[in-house]
Amino acid sequence: MTVQVTLQLPDHLVEHAKQLGTATQRDLNTVLTDSLEMLWLPLNTTIGATTSQTQSVDTLPDKDLLALASIKMDPIQHQRLGELQAMGKTRELTLPERYELVALFQIYQLGLLHKSEALAEAVKRGIQVSLSQ
């Protein structure tokens, strides 16, 4: 199932998406859809089907909260992130590589955000020892 959504995006964002589409031979709609999926789907599949990303951490059962607090980036994505960072130190990345690096870094940052929120809630509930002790 798909839902049609109308967005007003800044010109520079649309231009970047068009450039990525040209570089990867995909249309603008596909580039934007893939970009959103890259940001959200990996976190959902890593956390598991029982934990909803829209659910506030303070409402999660202890089991799901602890699972979220120990979340790790998908190993393949983590390896690719490292590869792109290493390549960027030795040569200029291509446009598709730069976009991939940005997307993977955003996935990494979102994962850390969710993990830190879950850790804070777990410490608050007393089911996790504070990492600062």
Secondary structure, DSSP 8 states (H G I E B T S, - for coil): ----------HHHHHHHHHHHHHHT--HHHHHHHHHHHHHHHHHHHH-TTS-TTS-GGGS-HHHHHHHHT----HHHHHHHHHHHHHHHHS---HHHHHHHHHHHHHHHHHHHHHHHHHHHHHHHTSS--TT-
